[in-house]
Amino acid sequence: MVEDRKLLIAIVGTSIIAYNGIRYLLNYFRYRCSPLTPVGTVGALYVYPVKSCKGKSVFSVYCDELGPVAGEMRDRQFVVINGETGRVYKNERCDGLDCGDDAATFLANIIQDPGIIHVYADTLVGNELSLIDMLLAFNDDAPFMINTQSSLDDLNGKLHDKVTIEQFRPVIVVNNCDAFDEDKWYSVHIGDVALQCTKPCERCVMTTINSTTGIKHPSMEPLKTLRKYRLAPEGPMRKLFKDCPIFGVDAGVITPGYIHVGQTVYVRYKRAYQKANLFHRL
């Protein structure tokens, strides 16, 4: 009797594992076999060597697991911190290398704060919430953030004071696609480069700071307007993002390589948005 019970438990356990394994493989091949759809072109590329500082517009970047690289510039490889208190980063400790007194003095003279220190990301932080294994320097959630020009145009149509795409600090800007089409993307493919979309990009108070003047908008725009129509839907996503509106999509590298402005952008859509799929019959 005991042996029969053990055998039954083993059979049930094996069946559950086999079922989940087959389900995973079907989902995997469903996406791998789904068609690539052209959605637009690369309109702009940016690299932000110092976190939260002004970005640099570039024609091409090399995409690796840590993010975009343009010449000697790697995205968000440096951060400026308070020398006495350090910086609380995503409630975690992020180790780095002090760039020395010369860099600190230079920044202190500009910012008028003698306690400023310039730090280089020596060790990298893993993102445990991602669909793929990712390493981060001083990025928030992912090595790449993608915006679309049409989504910005839609937002500006609702704003009195227009904003530029630089206020959202994207790495890749896609032109000529539908507004907020990025909500539907499962993966992005540009030339030989493949990017896995990991989650929507929730926006914070940084979007209210003019990237040219450094002045915060007195009415907290565009964040205030985005909260009226771009909050996550009710459910797990709303619990995760709370009152942070969604604008853009985060991504990590599946296949590294070079991309440049003007290339065609292809995507695989999430299953709910795929119009046709070979495995839908299974």
Secondary structure, DSSP 8 states (H G I E B T S, - for coil): -HHHHHHHHHHHHHHHHHHHHHHHHHHHHHHHHS--EEEEEEEEEEE-SBTTS--EEESEEEEETTEEEETTEETT-EEEEETTTB--BTTB----EE--HHHHHHHHHHHT-TTEEEEE--S-EE-TTSSS--EESS-SS-SEEEEEHHHHHHHHTT-SS---GGGG--SEEEESS-TTGGGGEEEEEETTEEEEEEEEEE--GGGGB-TTT--B-TT-TTHHHHHHH-S--TTHHHHHHTT--EEEEEEEEEE-EEEETT-EEEEEE-GGG-S--GGGG-
